[in-house]
């Protein structure tokens, strides 16, 4: 009998750039308490999975393996494209790009 891997689940993470910092937050139950911010986009992006793993274990008692649904380079390109669209759509410069990004996770063994 073949071993079937469990399907990954995703959680929606909101990205925003505010006052010189890249923020990642979520209203999802699985990500309760998430707030990652850093002036460097890659640093903030990489920290999201670490924080999600810690928060999920603290909030739900299960170890998880969170990872972004897309690689950093793809995410960065999407952010840059959305910023260009926002600038083109709003000549006043008041509109800021934001994005909802899925992060995948699988539960590991229960916490002991």
C-alpha positions in Angstrom: 0.0 0.0 0.0 1.4 3.4 -1.0 2.1 6.0 1.6 0.0 9.1 1.0 1.5 12.4 2.2 -0.9 14.8 4.0 -2.0 17.8 2.0 -0.6 21.1 3.0 -2.9 23.7 4.5 -2.4 27.4 3.9 -2.9 30.5 6.0 -3.3 34.0 4.5 -0.6 36.5 5.5 -1.0 40.2 4.7 2.0 42.2 3.5 2.2 46.0 3.7 5.0 48.5 3.6 4.5 51.2 6.2 6.8 54.0 7.2 10.0 52.3 5.9 9.2 48.8 7.3 7.9 45.6 5.6 5.0 44.2 7.7 3.6 40.7 7.7 0.4 40.2 9.8 -2.6 37.9 9.7 -6.2 37.7 11.0 -6.3 34.0 10.6 -6.8 31.7 13.6 -3.7 29.7 12.7 -1.6 32.8 12.7 -3.0 34.5 15.8 -0.5 37.1 17.1 1.7 37.3 14.0 3.3 40.7 13.5 6.7 40.6 11.7 8.4 43.9 10.6 11.8 44.8 9.4 13.3 47.5 7.1 14.8 44.7 5.0 12.2 42.8 2.9 14.1 39.5 2.8 14.7 39.6 6.6 11.1 40.1 7.3 10.0 37.5 4.7 12.3 34.9 6.1 11.2 35.5 9.7 7.5 34.9 9.0 7.9 31.1 8.9 9.9 31.1 12.2 7.3 33.2 14.0 4.4 31.1 12.6 6.0 27.9 13.8 6.4 29.4 17.3 3.0 31.0 17.5 1.2 27.8 16.2 2.8 25.6 18.8 2.1 28.2 21.6 -1.5 28.7 20.5 -2.5 25.2 19.4 0.0 22.8 21.0 1.2 21.4 17.7 4.5 21.6 16.0 4.3 22.8 12.4 6.5 23.4 9.4 5.4 26.7 7.8 6.9 27.8 4.6 6.0 30.5 2.0 3.9 29.3 -0.9 6.2 31.1 -3.3 10.0 31.7 -3.2 11.3 35.1 -2.0 12.3 36.2 -5.5 8.8 35.6 -6.9 7.2 37.4 -3.9 9.6 40.4 -4.4 8.8 40.6 -8.1 5.1 40.6 -7.3 5.5 43.4 -4.7 7.5 45.5 -7.2 4.9 45.0 -9.9 2.1 46.0 -7.6 3.9 49.1 -6.5 4.2 50.1 -10.2 0.5 49.5 -10.7 -0.3 51.5 -7.5 1.8 54.5 -8.7 0.3 54.4 -12.2 -3.3 54.2 -10.8 -2.9 57.0 -8.3 -1.0 60.0 -9.4 -1.2 61.6 -5.9 1.2 59.0 -4.6 -1.1 58.2 -1.6 -2.0 54.7 -2.7 0.3 52.0 -1.2 0.7 48.4 -2.5 -0.4 45.6 -0.3 -0.6 41.8 -0.9 -2.2 38.8 0.7 0.2 35.9 0.5 -0.5 32.3 1.4 1.9 30.4 3.6 1.7 26.6 3.6 2.0 24.4 6.7 1.8 20.8 7.8 1.4 19.7 11.3 4.1 17.5 12.8 3.7 15.1 15.7 1.8 16.5 18.7 3.8 18.4 21.3 4.8 16.2 24.2 
